[in-house]
Amino acid sequence: MRLAALTLLLAAQEPDSAESLRALGAQVTETGGAVTRVSFKDSSKLGDAEFRRLGRLKDLKALTLYGGCKGLNDETLPLLSGLTRLEELQVDGLQATDAGLAQIAVLTNLRSIAFFHPSLDLKGFDGSGFAALKALPKLERLTVAGTRFDDKGMAAIAEIGQLREFRTWHTHQTQAGNSSLEKLPALRVLRLGQRLRRWDGASNAASLDDSTLEVLSRLKTLEELTLDEARLSLEALMQLKSLPKLRKLELLRIDIPAEDVDRLRSALPDVKVEWKPLSDDERKKLDAYLKP
C-alpha cells in the first residue's frame, strides 16, 4: 500500500502528465498510456514553462494552440524541438519572425500545419520565412490566414513543392502573389480568400476578383477549390472548365446571380458546385470590405 501510494504521489507531481496538462486547461488524448494529442482553446497564458513541458511529450502527434498563443515566438519555439513525432500543428497568434520560422523545420514528421493570425502585430513580417518549411518532407497541408503575409510570403509558399493542400485568406497578398500558386506541382486542394484590409484606411486592391480566375484556370492538378469573399462573374468562373481534375467548387460569400450559378453547374457537370445567396447583412459587409 505504501509503494502504491508513493507511485500515485509521484505521478501526480509529474509535470508532463495528462492530468497536469488538463489542469492547465488542455484537452488531452492518451494512447497506450502516452499523451498523443493536446489541444488548448485558450493559449494566451502559456509561457516558457508550459512550452518546455509540452516539448517533453515525445509521443505527441497533434498539438493545437488556439486562443492567442502569443507566448510562442523565436525564443520559445526551440522548446518544442523535442516533438519529433508531431504530425499536426495548429497555432493561433504565433509571434515568430521570418527568420524564426526556420525553427519549425526541425519537426520533420509534420504533415499538416495551420497558422491563424501569425505575427500579425510584428513589424517587418512578410511571410518569406515560410520557405524554410520546404525542408519538411511529409508536409502536405498548410493554412496561413489573418496576417500581413504578402507576395513575398506567397513566393515562399511556392517553394514548398510537396504541398497538396493550401488555404489562405485575410493577408496582404496581391493579384501578383496569386501567380506563385502555379509553382506548386502537387496542389490538389486550394482555399483562396480575400485580402486583409489595411488598418490605416489606405487603399489596397482586392486579391480575389475576376482576374484571379485566369491564374486558377492554369492549376491543372486542382481537385477542390474554395473561393471566399468576392464578387465574381459567370464569364470568369467559366475558365475553370479547363481544370480536368476539378470535382468540387465551393463559393463562400460570393456575390453572383443565382441564375449564373445554375449556368455554371450546367457547364461543369462533373463538379459539385456549392453556393448560397448572400443575406442582406452579408452583402452589406461584402460591399464595405471590397471598397478600394
Backbone as CSV, one residue per row, in Angstrom:
resi,resn,N_x,N_y,N_z,CA_x,CA_y,CA_z,C_x,C_y,C_z
1,MET,0.823,-1.202,0.000,0.000,0.000,0.000,0.863,1.260,0.000
2,ARG,1.983,1.229,0.811,2.844,2.401,0.848,3.480,2.662,-0.512
3,LEU,3.908,1.571,-1.203,4.525,1.712,-2.523,3.519,2.256,-3.523
4,ALA,2.288,1.763,-3.482,1.247,2.230,-4.390,0.953,3.704,-4.160
5,ALA,0.905,4.094,-2.884,0.631,5.496,-2.562,1.756,6.393,-3.055
6,LEU,3.004,5.911,-2.915,4.145,6.690,-3.383,4.112,6.845,-4.898
7,THR,3.751,5.777,-5.594,3.664,5.821,-7.064,2.638,6.847,-7.516
8,LEU,1.490,6.845,-6.838,0.443,7.807,-7.177,0.902,9.236,-6.911
9,LEU,1.639,9.406,-5.814,2.119,10.738,-5.476,3.103,11.256,-6.523
10,LEU,4.014,10.391,-6.950,4.988,10.780,-7.966,4.308,11.106,-9.287
11,ALA,3.303,10.315,-9.655,2.567,10.552,-10.898,1.865,11.900,-10.844
12,ALA,1.314,12.212,-9.666,0.610,13.487,-9.523,1.560,14.667,-9.650
13,GLN,2.834,14.444,-9.257,3.803,15.517,-9.329,4.492,15.607,-10.679
14,GLU,4.331,14.598,-11.503,4.984,14.592,-12.813,4.451,15.737,-13.674
15,PRO,5.306,16.699,-14.068,4.832,17.893,-14.778,4.337,17.623,-16.193
16,ASP,4.692,16.461,-16.764,4.279,16.172,-18.132,3.074,15.246,-18.188
17,SER,2.467,14.947,-17.050,1.353,14.010,-17.028,0.120,14.613,-17.678
18,ALA,-0.784,13.715,-18.117,-2.022,14.168,-18.745,-2.833,15.044,-17.796
19,GLU,-2.850,14.668,-16.515,-3.647,15.430,-15.556,-3.075,16.830,-15.344
20,SER,-1.759,16.945,-15.354,-1.164,18.270,-15.182,-1.493,19.167,-16.369
21,LEU,-1.592,18.585,-17.563,-1.957,19.345,-18.757,-3.424,19.746,-18.710
22,ARG,-4.257,18.847,-18.242,-5.677,19.170,-18.104,-5.877,20.287,-17.087
23,ALA,-5.032,20.305,-16.073,-5.119,21.361,-15.074,-4.807,22.727,-15.675
24,LEU,-4.057,22.728,-16.766,-3.746,23.976,-17.474,-4.856,24.384,-18.437
25,GLY,-5.862,23.506,-18.583,-6.985,23.805,-19.470,-6.954,23.070,-20.786
26,ALA,-6.049,22.113,-20.945,-5.925,21.393,-22.209,-6.879,20.207,-22.290
27,GLN,-7.282,19.908,-23.506,-7.949,18.639,-23.790,-6.849,17.663,-24.190
28,VAL,-6.824,16.501,-23.564,-5.713,15.571,-23.737,-6.221,14.201,-24.154
29,THR,-5.562,13.626,-25.148,-5.857,12.262,-25.581,-4.649,11.392,-25.291
30,GLU,-4.899,10.242,-24.672,-3.827,9.295,-24.385,-4.032,8.019,-25.183
31,THR,-2.934,7.462,-25.648,-2.961,6.195,-26.370,-1.901,5.284,-25.771
32,GLY,-2.351,4.157,-25.224,-1.403,3.242,-24.604,-0.629,3.867,-23.468
33,GLY,-1.267,4.780,-22.750,-0.626,5.412,-21.618,0.222,6.626,-21.966
34,ALA,0.377,6.930,-23.264,1.178,8.079,-23.695,0.269,9.189,-24.201
35,VAL,0.648,10.435,-23.962,-0.106,11.587,-24.451,0.181,11.756,-25.934
36,THR,-0.874,11.658,-26.755,-0.688,11.742,-28.211,-1.340,12.970,-28.839
37,ARG,-2.305,13.585,-28.142,-2.961,14.777,-28.678,-3.215,15.754,-27.540
38,VAL,-2.875,17.034,-27.770,-3.121,18.087,-26.793,-3.738,19.278,-27.516
39,SER,-4.821,19.801,-26.948,-5.498,20.932,-27.573,-5.874,21.968,-26.518
40,PHE,-5.434,23.218,-26.737,-5.790,24.343,-25.885,-6.746,25.258,-26.638
41,LYS,-7.880,25.576,-26.020,-8.772,26.576,-26.583,-8.299,27.982,-26.238
42,ASP,-7.601,28.113,-25.121,-7.055,29.402,-24.688,-5.580,29.204,-24.359
43,SER,-4.721,29.715,-25.218,-3.271,29.573,-25.025,-2.630,30.890,-24.604
44,SER,-3.442,31.869,-24.267,-2.930,33.221,-24.031,-1.993,33.318,-22.831
45,LYS,-2.086,32.369,-21.896,-1.258,32.440,-20.690,-0.099,31.450,-20.717
46,LEU,0.077,30.733,-21.817,1.166,29.772,-21.893,2.497,30.501,-22.048
47,GLY,3.505,30.039,-21.319,4.824,30.648,-21.380,5.924,29.608,-21.433
48,ASP,7.135,30.013,-21.080,8.295,29.134,-21.189,8.076,27.784,-20.506
49,ALA,7.594,27.812,-19.271,7.438,26.571,-18.508,6.468,25.619,-19.198
50,GLU,5.367,26.170,-19.712,4.367,25.314,-20.360,4.883,24.757,-21.688
51,PHE,5.583,25.566,-22.474,6.113,25.072,-23.742,7.218,24.038,-23.503
52,ARG,7.992,24.236,-22.443,9.010,23.249,-22.094,8.358,21.922,-21.724
53,ARG,7.250,22.014,-21.006,6.515,20.815,-20.619,5.957,20.100,-21.850
54,LEU,5.387,20.857,-22.763,4.855,20.270,-23.995,5.969,19.636,-24.819
55,GLY,7.123,20.261,-24.850,8.233,19.768,-25.654,8.796,18.447,-25.190
56,ARG,8.424,18.020,-23.984,8.898,16.731,-23.479,7.949,15.582,-23.805
57,LEU,6.858,15.885,-24.523,5.884,14.835,-24.859,6.336,14.110,-26.131
58,LYS,7.218,13.164,-25.978,7.878,12.514,-27.118,6.914,11.780,-28.049
59,ASP,5.740,11.390,-27.544,4.784,10.637,-28.362,3.673,11.517,-28.930
60,LEU,3.771,12.811,-28.710,2.714,13.723,-29.155,2.646,13.757,-30.688
61,LYS,1.431,13.573,-31.221,1.234,13.591,-32.671,0.443,14.808,-33.149
62,ALA,-0.347,15.403,-32.264,-1.164,16.552,-32.668,-1.182,17.588,-31.555
63,LEU,-0.889,18.846,-31.918,-0.865,19.938,-30.943,-1.648,21.121,-31.500
64,THR,-2.648,21.564,-30.744,-3.467,22.714,-31.116,-3.344,23.780,-30.043
65,LEU,-2.957,24.974,-30.459,-2.767,26.096,-29.546,-3.616,27.268,-30.036
66,TYR,-4.897,27.268,-29.683,-5.814,28.321,-30.070,-5.896,29.381,-28.965
67,GLY,-6.572,30.475,-29.293,-6.837,31.484,-28.292,-5.662,32.380,-27.974
68,GLY,-4.995,32.904,-29.006,-3.958,33.903,-28.800,-2.689,33.389,-28.158
69,CYS,-2.009,32.495,-28.846,-0.772,31.904,-28.323,0.421,32.819,-28.631
70,LYS,0.404,34.020,-28.063,1.447,35.000,-28.355,2.749,34.717,-27.619
71,GLY,2.709,33.775,-26.681,3.930,33.400,-25.976,4.839,32.521,-26.802
72,LEU,4.333,32.026,-27.942,5.155,31.188,-28.817,5.842,32.095,-29.823
73,ASN,7.176,32.196,-29.719,7.938,33.140,-30.524,9.327,32.578,-30.814
74,ASP,10.208,33.396,-31.319,11.557,32.938,-31.669,12.279,32.317,-30.482
75,GLU,12.035,32.838,-29.276,12.726,32.347,-28.091,12.129,31.055,-27.564
76,THR,10.821,30.865,-27.712,10.182,29.686,-27.125,9.973,28.542,-28.115
77,LEU,10.006,28.812,-29.406,9.854,27.726,-30.386,10.850,26.590,-30.178
78,PRO,12.118,26.866,-29.840,13.065,25.763,-29.619,12.642,24.810,-28.505
79,LEU,11.792,25.256,-27.590,11.332,24.397,-26.502,10.453,23.260,-27.007
80,LEU,9.942,23.383,-28.239,9.104,22.329,-28.830,9.901,21.406,-29.745
81,SER,11.205,21.601,-29.826,12.018,20.842,-30.786,12.060,19.345,-30.492
82,GLY,11.671,18.957,-29.280,11.668,17.537,-28.939,10.472,16.772,-29.471
83,LEU,9.530,17.463,-30.117,8.307,16.803,-30.611,8.577,16.139,-31.961
84,THR,9.430,15.148,-31.949,9.890,14.523,-33.188,8.835,13.663,-33.870
85,ARG,7.762,13.326,-33.166,6.687,12.526,-33.761,5.468,13.374,-34.133
86,LEU,5.554,14.676,-33.930,4.414,15.551,-34.186,4.046,15.554,-35.671
87,GLU,2.758,15.332,-35.956,2.266,15.293,-37.330,1.358,16.466,-37.653
88,GLU,0.654,17.000,-36.644,-0.285,18.097,-36.872,-0.006,19.235,-35.881
89,LEU,0.068,20.454,-36.409,0.296,21.633,-35.578,-0.652,22.740,-36.011
90,GLN,-1.427,23.264,-35.052,-2.321,24.389,-35.303,-2.056,25.450,-34.245
91,VAL,-1.755,26.667,-34.704,-1.410,27.738,-33.769,-2.134,29.025,-34.150
92,ASP,-2.737,29.658,-33.163,-3.347,30.973,-33.341,-2.521,31.993,-32.572
93,GLY,-1.940,32.959,-33.290,-1.244,34.045,-32.621,0.254,33.902,-32.495
94,LEU,0.849,32.918,-33.156,2.307,32.771,-33.162,2.966,34.122,-33.447
95,GLN,4.057,34.435,-32.710,4.738,35.726,-32.875,6.182,35.538,-33.334
96,ALA,6.402,34.669,-34.291,7.748,34.410,-34.801,8.104,35.378,-35.917
97,THR,9.380,35.696,-36.024,9.859,36.475,-37.162,10.010,35.547,-38.358
98,ASP,10.273,36.123,-39.515,10.506,35.280,-40.686,11.697,34.359,-40.464
99,ALA,12.752,34.874,-39.855,13.921,34.044,-39.561,13.581,32.960,-38.547
100,GLY,12.733,33.299,-37.579,12.370,32.347,-36.536,11.561,31.167,-37.023
101,LEU,10.842,31.331,-38.135,10.023,30.238,-38.667,10.863,29.011,-39.016
102,ALA,12.149,29.209,-39.270,13.023,28.090,-39.635,13.102,27.052,-38.524
103,GLN,12.812,27.452,-37.288,12.895,26.521,-36.161,11.815,25.446,-36.220
104,ILE,10.759,25.695,-36.986,9.706,24.689,-37.135,10.179,23.534,-38.014
105,ALA,11.175,23.799,-38.858,11.650,22.795,-39.813,12.327,21.605,-39.142
106,VAL,12.602,21.686,-37.833,13.209,20.540,-37.144,12.163,19.467,-36.835
107,LEU,10.883,19.819,-36.948,9.804,18.862,-36.651,9.462,18.104,-37.929
108,THR,10.340,17.213,-38.315,10.321,16.626,-39.657,9.190,15.651,-39.931
109,ASN,8.395,15.311,-38.925,7.253,14.425,-39.170,5.966,15.182,-39.445
110,LEU,6.025,16.514,-39.431,4.817,17.311,-39.643,4.206,17.045,-41.019
111,ARG,2.895,16.806,-41.012,2.141,16.602,-42.246,1.166,17.749,-42.501
112,SER,0.736,18.382,-41.418,-0.287,19.427,-41.528,0.022,20.551,-40.552
113,ILE,0.029,21.811,-41.060,0.261,22.983,-40.219,-0.792,24.040,-40.559
114,ALA,-1.334,24.668,-39.522,-2.267,25.784,-39.714,-1.827,26.938,-38.835
115,PHE,-1.592,28.093,-39.456,-1.224,29.311,-38.739,-2.349,30.324,-38.882
116,PHE,-2.974,30.689,-37.768,-4.003,31.719,-37.758,-3.442,32.953,-37.050
117,HIS,-3.543,34.098,-37.712,-3.022,35.372,-37.192,-1.542,35.309,-36.817
118,PRO,-0.707,34.652,-37.625,0.711,34.591,-37.276,1.388,35.946,-37.401
119,SER,2.096,36.347,-36.356,2.924,37.557,-36.363,2.160,38.777,-36.858
120,LEU,0.885,38.840,-36.536,0.015,39.897,-37.050,0.482,41.288,-36.614
121,ASP,1.012,41.391,-35.403,1.443,42.686,-34.882,2.956,42.878,-34.965
122,LEU,3.626,41.990,-35.668,5.085,42.023,-35.723,5.548,42.815,-36.939
123,LYS,6.190,43.940,-36.712,6.652,44.784,-37.813,7.728,44.060,-38.630
124,GLY,7.644,44.209,-39.937,8.639,43.613,-40.817,8.322,42.204,-41.264
125,PHE,7.328,41.575,-40.660,6.979,40.215,-41.054,6.272,40.236,-42.406
126,ASP,6.757,39.422,-43.356,6.117,39.351,-44.674,5.834,37.923,-45.127
127,GLY,6.236,36.941,-44.325,5.969,35.547,-44.664,7.060,34.875,-45.472
128,SER,8.126,35.601,-45.805,9.193,34.998,-46.603,9.844,33.823,-45.887
129,GLY,9.753,33.812,-44.557,10.341,32.727,-43.780,9.659,31.386,-43.955
130,PHE,8.456,31.376,-44.527,7.763,30.104,-44.738,8.518,29.201,-45.712
131,ALA,9.451,29.748,-46.462,10.243,28.930,-47.381,10.996,27.831,-46.634
132,ALA,11.288,28.045,-45.354,12.010,27.049,-44.560,11.232,25.747,-44.428
133,LEU,9.915,25.816,-44.599,9.081,24.623,-44.447,9.266,23.634,-45.589
134,LYS,9.977,24.024,-46.633,10.254,23.082,-47.718,11.124,21.939,-47.234
135,ALA,11.756,22.110,-46.075,12.608,21.066,-45.507,11.806,19.984,-44.789
136,LEU,10.486,20.161,-44.700,9.629,19.162,-44.058,9.149,18.175,-45.110
137,PRO,9.743,16.994,-45.200,9.470,16.081,-46.321,8.041,15.566,-46.392
138,LYS,7.335,15.534,-45.244,5.983,14.961,-45.216,4.885,16.025,-45.234
139,LEU,5.256,17.292,-45.246,4.251,18.353,-45.172,3.381,18.384,-46.423
140,GLU,2.067,18.207,-46.222,1.121,18.198,-47.339,0.076,19.286,-47.233
141,ARG,-0.265,19.703,-45.988,-1.358,20.659,-45.787,-0.854,21.879,-45.020
142,LEU,-1.178,23.070,-45.534,-0.736,24.307,-44.894,-1.837,25.354,-44.992
143,THR,-2.086,26.026,-43.874,-3.026,27.146,-43.822,-2.299,28.366,-43.260
144,VAL,-2.473,29.505,-43.932,-1.929,30.778,-43.448,-3.048,31.805,-43.576
145,ALA,-3.520,32.339,-42.449,-4.671,33.239,-42.503,-4.598,34.314,-41.430
146,GLY,-5.060,35.526,-41.798,-5.133,36.609,-40.838,-3.776,37.165,-40.468
147,THR,-3.025,37.665,-41.470,-1.658,38.108,-41.231,-1.225,39.115,-42.296
148,ARG,-0.107,39.796,-42.038,0.431,40.737,-43.020,1.319,40.043,-44.061
149,PHE,1.326,38.768,-44.038,1.929,37.940,-45.091,1.578,38.545,-46.462
150,ASP,2.594,38.745,-47.331,2.330,39.401,-48.606,2.851,38.570,-49.778
151,ASP,3.146,39.194,-50.898,3.576,38.449,-52.084,4.896,37.720,-51.862
152,LYS,5.756,38.244,-50.964,6.979,37.524,-50.624,6.626,36.221,-49.910
153,GLY,5.569,36.271,-49.123,5.099,35.067,-48.454,4.570,34.052,-49.450
154,MET,3.823,34.520,-50.435,3.300,33.613,-51.458,4.435,32.979,-52.257
155,ALA,5.472,33.753,-52.541,6.634,33.212,-53.248,7.327,32.153,-52.402
156,ALA,7.349,32.362,-51.092,7.956,31.378,-50.189,7.144,30.090,-50.165
157,ILE,5.815,30.217,-50.132,4.951,29.031,-50.153,5.198,28.225,-51.418
158,ALA,5.450,28.908,-52.520,5.669,28.230,-53.800,6.911,27.352,-53.788
159,GLU,7.794,27.553,-52.816,8.987,26.718,-52.706,8.703,25.379,-52.022
160,ILE,7.516,25.266,-51.398,7.171,24.019,-50.693,6.504,23.087,-51.693
161,GLY,7.297,22.504,-52.544,6.782,21.750,-53.687,5.969,20.526,-53.337
162,GLN,6.076,20.037,-52.096,5.344,18.838,-51.696,3.913,19.127,-51.253
163,LEU,3.531,20.403,-51.170,2.181,20.751,-50.707,1.105,20.194,-51.633
164,ARG,0.102,19.573,-51.013,-1.069,19.095,-51.749,-2.297,19.950,-51.438
165,GLU,-2.284,20.597,-50.271,-3.414,21.429,-49.862,-2.881,22.744,-49.299
166,PHE,-3.461,23.860,-49.768,-3.065,25.175,-49.265,-4.301,26.035,-49.105
167,ARG,-4.401,26.683,-47.940,-5.529,27.552,-47.639,-5.011,28.888,-47.127
168,THR,-5.505,29.980,-47.707,-5.065,31.301,-47.267,-6.172,32.330,-47.472
169,TRP,-6.297,33.247,-46.523,-7.255,34.349,-46.634,-6.869,35.429,-45.617
170,HIS,-7.371,36.618,-45.853,-7.108,37.769,-44.977,-5.603,37.988,-44.770
171,THR,-4.905,38.192,-45.889,-3.482,38.516,-45.877,-3.275,39.794,-46.691
172,HIS,-2.035,40.181,-46.903,-1.737,41.374,-47.697,-1.212,41.017,-49.085
173,GLN,-1.499,39.822,-49.553,-1.064,39.452,-50.895,-1.859,40.231,-51.946
174,THR,-1.312,40.282,-53.140,-1.972,40.946,-54.262,-2.232,39.928,-55.363
175,GLN,-2.795,40.394,-56.459,-3.001,39.507,-57.598,-1.680,38.924,-58.094
176,ALA,-0.618,39.697,-58.013,0.696,39.194,-58.439,1.116,37.997,-57.601
177,GLY,0.781,38.017,-56.320,1.131,36.903,-55.446,0.413,35.622,-55.818
178,ASN,-0.802,35.743,-56.352,-1.551,34.542,-56.743,-0.817,33.716,-57.788
179,SER,-0.035,34.366,-58.627,0.663,33.641,-59.694,1.670,32.639,-59.149
180,SER,2.106,32.819,-57.898,3.045,31.878,-57.291,2.434,30.483,-57.151
181,LEU,1.109,30.409,-57.100,0.440,29.120,-56.958,0.759,28.169,-58.111
182,GLU,1.106,28.723,-59.252,1.409,27.896,-60.417,2.680,27.077,-60.231
183,LYS,3.465,27.405,-59.212,4.729,26.698,-58.987,4.588,25.517,-58.036
184,LEU,3.348,25.216,-57.630,3.104,24.081,-56.733,2.634,22.889,-57.568
185,PRO,3.514,21.962,-57.898,3.201,20.896,-58.846,2.222,19.845,-58.345
186,ALA,2.073,19.722,-57.003,1.233,18.659,-56.452,-0.055,19.182,-55.834
187,LEU,-0.369,20.474,-56.051,-1.513,21.083,-55.382,-2.834,20.451,-55.822
188,ARG,-3.578,19.934,-54.853,-4.870,19.299,-55.121,-6.046,20.100,-54.565
189,VAL,-5.821,20.732,-53.408,-6.893,21.449,-52.712,-6.426,22.876,-52.426
190,LEU,-7.273,23.849,-52.790,-6.932,25.255,-52.580,-8.129,26.008,-52.030
191,ARG,-7.896,26.765,-50.957,-8.884,27.752,-50.498,-8.228,29.110,-50.624
192,LEU,-8.840,29.988,-51.391,-8.300,31.322,-51.621,-9.343,32.348,-51.216
193,GLY,-8.994,33.168,-50.233,-9.926,34.179,-49.756,-9.444,35.581,-50.050
194,GLN,-10.244,36.535,-49.632,-9.969,37.936,-49.923,-8.836,38.480,-49.058
195,ARG,-8.199,39.545,-49.537,-7.099,40.164,-48.809,-7.591,40.819,-47.515
196,LEU,-6.642,41.097,-46.639,-6.913,41.800,-45.395,-6.891,43.304,-45.641
197,ARG,-7.935,43.985,-45.218,-7.951,45.448,-45.350,-6.864,46.062,-44.471
198,ARG,-6.251,47.121,-44.950,-5.227,47.801,-44.169,-5.887,48.609,-43.051
199,TRP,-5.296,48.548,-41.891,-5.889,49.183,-40.720,-5.836,50.701,-40.788
200,ASP,-4.888,51.252,-41.565,-4.765,52.706,-41.624,-5.733,53.342,-42.608
201,GLY,-6.580,52.507,-43.227,-7.565,53.028,-44.158,-7.045,53.226,-45.560
202,ALA,-5.755,52.959,-45.792,-5.177,53.112,-47.126,-5.784,52.096,-48.083
203,SER,-5.820,52.465,-49.360,-6.404,51.592,-50.370,-5.492,50.408,-50.657
204,ASN,-6.068,49.243,-50.740,-5.322,48.080,-51.225,-6.266,47.227,-52.070
205,ALA,-5.826,46.962,-53.276,-6.679,46.294,-54.259,-7.054,44.884,-53.814
206,ALA,-8.179,44.413,-54.304,-8.641,43.062,-53.992,-7.632,42.027,-54.473
207,SER,-7.492,40.952,-53.701,-6.600,39.860,-54.098,-7.375,38.726,-54.752
208,LEU,-8.708,38.845,-54.750,-9.554,37.842,-55.390,-10.678,38.555,-56.137
209,ASP,-10.624,38.493,-57.466,-11.680,39.035,-58.316,-11.646,38.281,-59.642
210,ASP,-12.322,38.783,-60.641,-12.393,38.063,-61.921,-11.010,37.768,-62.515
211,SER,-10.076,38.691,-62.325,-8.756,38.493,-62.918,-8.014,37.313,-62.296
212,THR,-8.388,36.938,-61.068,-7.741,35.805,-60.394,-8.013,34.493,-61.112
213,LEU,-9.181,34.398,-61.742,-9.581,33.133,-62.353,-8.662,32.716,-63.488
214,GLU,-8.002,33.669,-64.125,-7.068,33.318,-65.196,-5.926,32.478,-64.642
215,VAL,-5.410,32.875,-63.467,-4.351,32.097,-62.820,-4.880,30.740,-62.381
216,LEU,-6.033,30.730,-61.727,-6.591,29.479,-61.220,-6.876,28.480,-62.336
217,SER,-7.234,28.975,-63.493,-7.554,28.079,-64.611,-6.325,27.327,-65.126
218,ARG,-5.149,27.739,-64.667,-3.917,27.064,-65.096,-3.414,26.042,-64.071
219,LEU,-4.130,25.889,-62.961,-3.715,24.936,-61.926,-4.330,23.572,-62.232
220,LYS,-3.748,22.864,-63.173,-4.354,21.659,-63.745,-4.473,20.497,-62.775
221,THR,-3.773,20.545,-61.639,-3.841,19.440,-60.674,-4.988,19.609,-59.674
222,LEU,-5.666,20.763,-59.685,-6.691,21.039,-58.679,-7.862,20.067,-58.751
223,GLU,-8.259,19.570,-57.562,-9.434,18.719,-57.437,-10.544,19.405,-56.638
224,GLU,-10.149,20.268,-55.681,-11.124,21.005,-54.875,-10.686,22.464,-54.781
225,LEU,-11.633,23.371,-54.980,-11.339,24.798,-54.942,-12.414,25.527,-54.149
226,THR,-11.983,26.335,-53.184,-12.891,27.178,-52.410,-12.498,28.630,-52.609
227,LEU,-13.468,29.467,-52.972,-13.262,30.902,-53.143,-14.154,31.635,-52.145
228,ASP,-13.599,32.668,-51.488,-14.324,33.295,-50.384,-14.227,34.822,-50.449
229,GLU,-15.369,35.485,-50.235,-15.474,36.946,-50.121,-15.063,37.668,-51.408
230,ALA,-15.877,37.547,-52.406,-15.565,38.221,-53.671,-16.837,38.425,-54.477
231,ARG,-16.726,39.270,-55.480,-17.787,39.471,-56.457,-17.237,38.946,-57.785
232,LEU,-17.821,37.856,-58.266,-17.284,37.175,-59.442,-18.341,37.052,-60.534
233,SER,-17.886,37.039,-61.776,-18.801,36.918,-62.905,-18.820,35.487,-63.422
234,LEU,-19.896,35.154,-64.101,-20.000,33.831,-64.720,-18.900,33.643,-65.759
235,GLU,-18.642,34.667,-66.536,-17.620,34.575,-67.577,-16.266,34.190,-66.991
236,ALA,-15.903,34.791,-65.869,-14.620,34.482,-65.244,-14.605,33.050,-64.714
237,LEU,-15.674,32.653,-64.040,-15.736,31.313,-63.467,-15.754,30.223,-64.530
238,MET,-16.237,30.538,-65.699,-16.266,29.557,-66.785,-14.859,29.091,-67.174
239,GLN,-13.848,29.867,-66.814,-12.479,29.472,-67.127,-12.073,28.203,-66.388
240,LEU,-12.806,27.871,-65.333,-12.499,26.660,-64.574,-12.813,25.392,-65.357
241,LYS,-13.470,25.527,-66.481,-13.729,24.370,-67.344,-12.422,23.736,-67.815
242,SER,-11.343,24.488,-67.747,-10.056,23.980,-68.226,-9.357,23.089,-67.200
243,LEU,-9.956,22.923,-66.018,-9.330,22.106,-64.974,-9.855,20.676,-65.071
244,PRO,-9.070,19.753,-65.589,-9.555,18.401,-65.877,-9.881,17.563,-64.652
245,LYS,-9.281,17.881,-63.492,-9.473,17.052,-62.304,-10.402,17.683,-61.275
246,LEU,-10.914,18.862,-61.555,-11.757,19.558,-60.586,-13.048,18.789,-60.330
247,ARG,-13.321,18.528,-59.038,-14.523,17.786,-58.669,-15.400,18.540,-57.675
248,LYS,-14.858,19.577,-57.038,-15.650,20.336,-56.069,-15.271,21.804,-56.133
249,LEU,-16.287,22.656,-56.201,-16.106,24.109,-56.214,-17.029,24.698,-55.156
250,GLU,-16.440,25.341,-54.147,-17.210,25.952,-53.073,-17.097,27.467,-53.195
251,LEU,-18.227,28.134,-53.293,-18.275,29.587,-53.422,-18.842,30.157,-52.127
252,LEU,-17.953,30.611,-51.242,-18.353,31.143,-49.947,-18.456,32.667,-50.010
253,ARG,-19.589,33.191,-49.602,-19.788,34.653,-49.596,-19.367,35.272,-50.932
254,ILE,-19.791,34.622,-52.005,-19.505,35.102,-53.361,-20.761,35.760,-53.918
255,ASP,-20.622,37.001,-54.353,-21.745,37.750,-54.910,-21.856,37.434,-56.397
256,ILE,-22.882,36.689,-56.744,-23.123,36.282,-58.125,-24.602,35.922,-58.247
257,PRO,-25.255,36.259,-59.350,-26.676,35.922,-59.502,-26.914,34.413,-59.475
258,ALA,-28.031,34.007,-58.898,-28.359,32.588,-58.784,-28.451,31.924,-60.154
259,GLU,-28.979,32.645,-61.141,-29.107,32.056,-62.470,-27.732,31.787,-63.092
260,ASP,-26.747,32.592,-62.727,-25.398,32.358,-63.233,-24.783,31.115,-62.599
261,VAL,-25.114,30.864,-61.343,-24.636,29.649,-60.679,-25.245,28.424,-61.355
262,ASP,-26.521,28.516,-61.733,-27.170,27.411,-62.452,-26.464,27.141,-63.779
263,ARG,-26.104,28.185,-64.485,-25.392,28.025,-65.765,-24.011,27.419,-65.536
264,LEU,-23.381,27.830,-64.450,-22.058,27.288,-64.122,-22.155,25.793,-63.838
265,ARG,-23.160,25.400,-63.098,-23.350,23.975,-62.793,-23.578,23.166,-64.069
266,SER,-24.300,23.730,-64.996,-24.536,23.040,-66.274,-23.252,22.908,-67.071
267,ALA,-22.403,23.926,-66.979,-21.146,23.912,-67.726,-20.105,23.002,-67.087
268,LEU,-20.294,22.711,-65.787,-19.351,21.857,-65.058,-20.096,20.652,-64.492
269,PRO,-20.577,19.757,-65.344,-21.432,18.652,-64.893,-20.747,17.675,-63.947
270,ASP,-19.436,17.591,-63.985,-18.711,16.659,-63.122,-18.204,17.308,-61.838
271,VAL,-18.597,18.557,-61.634,-18.125,19.312,-60.462,-19.297,19.599,-59.528
272,LYS,-19.104,19.320,-58.243,-20.114,19.677,-57.249,-19.915,21.145,-56.885
273,VAL,-20.869,21.982,-57.262,-20.772,23.424,-57.013,-21.647,23.778,-55.810
274,GLU,-21.012,24.277,-54.756,-21.726,24.651,-53.542,-21.770,26.178,-53.430
275,TRP,-22.971,26.721,-53.269,-23.162,28.170,-53.170,-24.511,28.455,-52.554
276,LYS,-24.603,29.555,-51.804,-25.900,30.022,-51.334,-25.928,31.540,-51.442
277,PRO,-27.097,32.107,-51.716,-27.210,33.562,-51.880,-26.773,34.302,-50.619
278,LEU,-26.223,35.476,-50.813,-25.836,36.297,-49.680,-27.065,36.828,-48.962
279,SER,-27.007,36.859,-47.657,-28.055,37.536,-46.895,-27.837,39.042,-47.034
280,ASP,-28.825,39.818,-46.658,-28.685,41.279,-46.735,-27.499,41.755,-45.910
281,ASP,-27.307,41.162,-44.736,-26.200,41.552,-43.867,-24.860,41.169,-44.493
282,GLU,-24.793,39.975,-45.075,-23.554,39.534,-45.722,-23.208,40.425,-46.912
283,ARG,-24.226,40.810,-47.669,-23.978,41.668,-48.823,-23.468,43.043,-48.397
284,LYS,-24.053,43.565,-47.323,-23.632,44.871,-46.823,-22.171,44.811,-46.357
285,LYS,-21.812,43.753,-45.659,-20.434,43.602,-45.174,-19.463,43.427,-46.342
286,LEU,-19.885,42.661,-47.352,-19.011,42.439,-48.502,-18.799,43.731,-49.278
287,ASP,-19.869,44.502,-49.458,-19.743,45.795,-50.154,-18.721,46.686,-49.468
288,ALA,-18.781,46.713,-48.138,-17.857,47.556,-47.372,-16.433,47.017,-47.461
289,TYR,-16.311,45.706,-47.452,-14.984,45.086,-47.424,-14.282,45.231,-48.772
290,LEU,-15.058,45.269,-49.862,-14.461,45.315,-51.192,-14.211,46.739,-51.685
291,LYS,-14.577,47.739,-50.896,-14.299,49.106,-51.326,-12.792,49.324,-51.507
292,PRO,-12.369,50.027,-52.554,-10.938,50.268,-52.779,-10.296,50.991,-51.587
